[in-house]
């Protein structure tokens, strides 16, 4: 499948609008001030025993949630010889692994990772292979290649390293995979060594710009051909330089610089209008029905209504048609708005069990298209479809309306 990523300024933010078959498919915010992926020296500010967690400061202004359970026996202490016990005031080497969502703090972890085109190196001590690579023989060969490379590069001082072999490794030359693995491992070891001599809040690694991460880590392996269009000179220059340096890795991507002063990219791709629809509380269907999207602190609730839809002679078949259209639109809303956590969908009631099962199967098919893990959980006792969607990035309404997150007037 082919896709086009349009990178332009929208509401004073650098945004990415991903199109599949000329339809808007995903929206990404590239907030260059975020901490995600940053590796730094953090100070333990306080311990919360009932959560078995600590809050660590990665800058004078920002604290992160640091799970003591998940990071047990994996801490990288810098101000003490203790390996397993953490105290207030200790310095730790951490990586910011999750953005702040709603009123929750950013997350930090001791599992440092560095991502490349073919592998993601980490401190797990194990080597995994992307589930999208299905052939067992290929999986085994890639795992053996990366495992042997890591073994040759590991040492007792820095502990055990691991990696995840990415989908794009399937068609890459073994020497390219080996070269990148060694490069990333050396960089990670260097970061750990340097951290021993740094003060609190020192930054040892900053992630690439958001648009580079998106292209490199997701889109290149997801699409056969990717076109990137931007009207921002700095974005074009950065991408152009990287694509020349890593010509093989970006072989299925092309870059275009848009320079027409009369018509903006926002107008050409009708982005303003589409964003208005995406962020509306009421979303209309072609059938005449509509969805009402309500967001709470705990969940997102989507209510399906018939609206002005004409039922016709076969009411059950007509309602099933509306519900299936609503299921597709609901999946689009979750993906485009990047809603996460618990989602409840209240479809129009249907008496036929066969129709209900057909709707559930259709909904599962639609949410399976999402690049972010989305699961169908069950039908509640009240007949609501319950889903969960993994929290990866901030939802759009938080990106645009940080000061009024709970407002439904957007």
N, C-alpha and C positions, 0 to 999 in steps of 0.2 A: 504494500500500500504506500502511496505517496502522501506527503503532508507539506504544509507551508507554515513557518513560524514567522509572524510579523512582530517585530520589536520596535516599539515606539513609545513616546511619552503620553501618558494619560493621567489626568488629575495630578500632575506634578510628580508622577512616579514613572519609572521605566518599567513597562509592562510587556509581557509576551502573550500573543494571541495565536493559538495553534488551530489551524484549519485542516480538516479532513474532507475531501470531496467538496471543497468550497463552503463547508459548514463549520461554524465555530465549535470547537471540540473541547478545548481547555483554555483556562486563563491563568497566567502566572504573574506574580509580582516579584520584581527583582530589586528588593530593598537592600541597597549596598551598605546600609548601616547595621544590618543584623549580625548576630554573633554565630549563626549556625555554621558548624564545621570548624570553628576556631579552636586551636589547641593552645592552652595557656596555663600559667601558674595561678591556681586559685587558692584562696584562703578559706578555711573552714570557719564560718561565722557562728553557727550554732548547730547543736545536735537535737533531733526530735526523736526521743526514744520510742514513742508509741507508733511512729511511722517507720522506725528503723532506717532513718534517713538523716542527711545533713543538708544544710543550705550553705553553699560555697559562693564566694564573690569572685566573679571573673573580671570585674572592673569596679571602680569606686561606686558606680551607680547600679550595677546589675548583679543580682544573686541568682543562682541556679539550684534546682532540686537535684540532689545526688543520693541515689539509693545505696544504702550500705549493704542491703541484701544482694542486689544484682552485682555489686562490685566487690563482694567478699573475696578476700585473698587475691585481689587484682589491683588494689590501690597502688599508686605510684607516689609515695611520700617523699618530700624534698627537704623538710625541716626536721626530720626525726628518723631514727633508725627503726622505729616500729613499722612492721609490715601490715599487721592486721587490725590494730587498734587505732582509731581515729579520735583525736581530741580537738577541742576548739582552739583556733590559732594555728593549727597545722597547715602546711603548704602542700598542695597536691597538684600533680600534673593531670589535667582533664581535657576533654574535648566536649564542646557544646553539641549535644546530639538531638535536641528538640527545641522548636520555637515555643515562645509563650503563646498559649491559646486560652482565650477568655481571661479568667483571672488567675490562671495557673502560671507558675514560673517556668522559665526555660529549664531544660534538663541537661545535666552533665554526666559524663561517663568516663571510666578509666580505660575503656576499650577503644583505644585510639585507632582510627582508620584513615588511610590515604587511598583515594580512588584514582585509577587510571582508566585507560580505554579498554583494557583487557582483564585486569584484576583489581581487586580492592584488598589491600593488605591490612591486617589487624593484629590484635594480641590474643586471639582465641586459642592459638596452638593447634588449630585444625584447619583443613582445607576443604571447602565446599565448592560445588559446581552449580551454576544456574539451572534451575528446574526447567528452563525453556530449552535446554540442550537435552534431547530425549535419547539419542543413541548411546547405549551403555558403553560400547567400545570407545567412542569419542570421549565420554565423560571420564572413563578410567584413564585414558591417555593424558587428558588435560590435568587431571588430579595428580597423576604421577609426575608430570613435568613440573608443575608448580611446587609440589611437595618436596621434590629433590632440590629445586632451586632454593627454597626456604631453608632446608636443612644445611645446605652448603654455606648460607649466609648468616645463620643463627649463631649466637654465642651465649654463654651462661650469664654474662653481665647484664644483658638486656632482656633476658627471659625468652619465652617461647613466642614465636610469631605464627600467624596463620594467614589465610586469604580466602576470598571468594572469587572464583573464576567466572567472569562475566560472559553473557551470551555472545558478544562479538568475538570472543576467543575461538569460537567454533571454526571460523574461516580464516583465522590469522595464522601467520607462519610461526612455528615453535620458537624461533630465535627472537621474534618480536615480543612474544609473551615473556620469554626469559629475560630479555633486556629490560622490559618495563618492570617486571617483578623485582629485579635487583635494584633498579633505580629507586623504586618506592620503599623498599626495605632499608636501603642506605639512608634515605631521607628520614624515615621514622626513627631509626637508631640515632641519627644525628640530633633529632629533636629531643629525644629522651636524655641524651648525654648533656646537651646544652642546658636543659631545664635545671640541672643540679646547681647551676651558677647564676640563676635568675631570681629576681624579686617577685613578690606577689603582684599579680595582674599583668605580668610580662606576657606578651603574645609571641609564640614561637612559630605559629603557622596560621595563615588566614586562607580560607577557602577561595576558590576561584569565584569570579562574578557569577551571580545566579544564572544568567543566560548561558554561560559556558557549561556550568554543571548540568543544567537541563539538557542541553544538546549532547554533551559527552556521555552522561550517565544514563540517559533515558532514550532520547529521540533517535540517535544514530542506530541503536539496536532494534528499535521498535518499527522503523520505517525503511522500506527499500530505497526510497529517494526522499531527501529532505531539502527544501528550499528555505533559506533564511533571508528575509527582507527587512531592512531597517533604514530609517532616515536619520539615525543618530551617528555622527561621524566617529565618536570615540568607540562606540560599539562595533561599528564596521571595521575600524583599524585594528582593534583587539582581535576580533574573530578572523580577520584576513591574515594576520600574523600567525595565529595558532594553526589555521588550516594549511598554511604553507609549510610550517615546521613539521606538522603531523599529517602529511599528505595522505598516507595510507589509511590512517585511522578515520579521516574525514572524506574518504573517497566517494561516499554516497551522498555527500552534501554539497550544495552550491550556495554562494552568497551574493546578494544583490544590494546595491546601495541606491535608495530611492531619493531623487533630487528635485522632483517637480514641486515648484513653489506655489503653484496655483491650486492644487488639490492635495490634501494631506492623506496619509495612510488611513487615518481614522475615517475619512469620508469614503475612500475607495472601498474599504471593507465593511462599511456601515457599523463600525464598532460602537459608536455612541448609542445608537438605537438598540443594538443587541444587548449592550450592557444594561440599559434601562430595563429591558424585558427580563434579563437574567436576575436582576436584583429586586424585581417587583414582588410584593407579597402575593398578588394574584396573578397567576400565569394561565393564559387561555389556550385551549386546545382547538384544533381545526374542526373537530366535531361540534363545537359550540359549548362543550363542557369547560371546566377550569379547575385549577389546583389552587389551594390556599396554603402558603408556606409560613409556618410560625416557628420561631426559634426561641428556645428557653435556655436556661443555664445548663440543664441536664440533657436535653435532646432536641432534635428537629422533628416537627410533626407536619405531615403533608396530608391535607384533606381533599378528596376528590369529589367534585360536584357535577351534576348533569347540566346545570345552567340552562341555556336555551336550546339544548340539543333536542331534536325531534326524535321520538322513540320509534315510530313506525309500527308495523304489525307484530313483529317478534321482539318483545321487550327484553327478554333474557339475552338474546344474541346482540341486541343493540347495546345493552349495558356492558356486556363482555368487550365489545369493540371499544367503548369509551374507556373502560378500565385498562385495556391493553395499551391504548394510546397514552393514558395517564401514567402507566408503568414506565414506558419509554421516556416520557417527559420527566418523570421523577428521577430516573437514573441520570438523565442529562443535567438536571438541577444539582444533584449531589456532586457530580463531577465538575461542572462549571463553577459552582459557588465554593467548591472544596469543603463541603459540610462533612463533619466527622462525628464519631461517637455513636450514640444510639439514635436510630431513625424509626419513626412509626408512620406507616402509610395507611390511611383510612379510605379504602376503595369503596365504591358503591356496592351495597349488599347484593349478593346473587344467591338464589336458592339452590341452583344446580351445583352439586359437589364436583361434577366433571368440569364445569365452567371455572370453578374456583381453582382446581388443580391446573387447568390450562393457563390461568392467569399467573399462578405462582411460577410455573415452568417458564413462562414468557419473561416474568420479572427477573428470574435467576439468569436467564440468557442476557438480558440487558445489563445487569450490574456486573456480569462477568467480563464485559468489554472494558471496564474501568481499569486503568493502570495502577490505581490504589486499591489495596485489598478490601473488598466489600463482601460481606457475608449475609445470606438470608438465614435468620435465626429460627423463626417460627411464626405461627399465627396465634395471637394472644386469645385469651378467653373472651374478649370483647370483639374478636374478629379483625384485629388490626395486624397488618404485616409488619414484623419487627426485623430491622436490619442493623448491622453495625458497619462502620467504615473507619478504617485506620486513620489515626491522626498523624498527618505528615507535615502539612503547612497550615498557616493561619487561613481561616475562611475569608472570602472576599469582603464580607461586611465588616470584618475586623480590620482588614487592610485599609479600607476607605473611611471607616467610621470608628476609629479607635476611642474617641472620647464619648461615644454614645452607642456602645456595643448592643445594649438591650433594646434599642429603639426599633420599632417595626414600621417606621414612617419612611424608610428609605425606598 
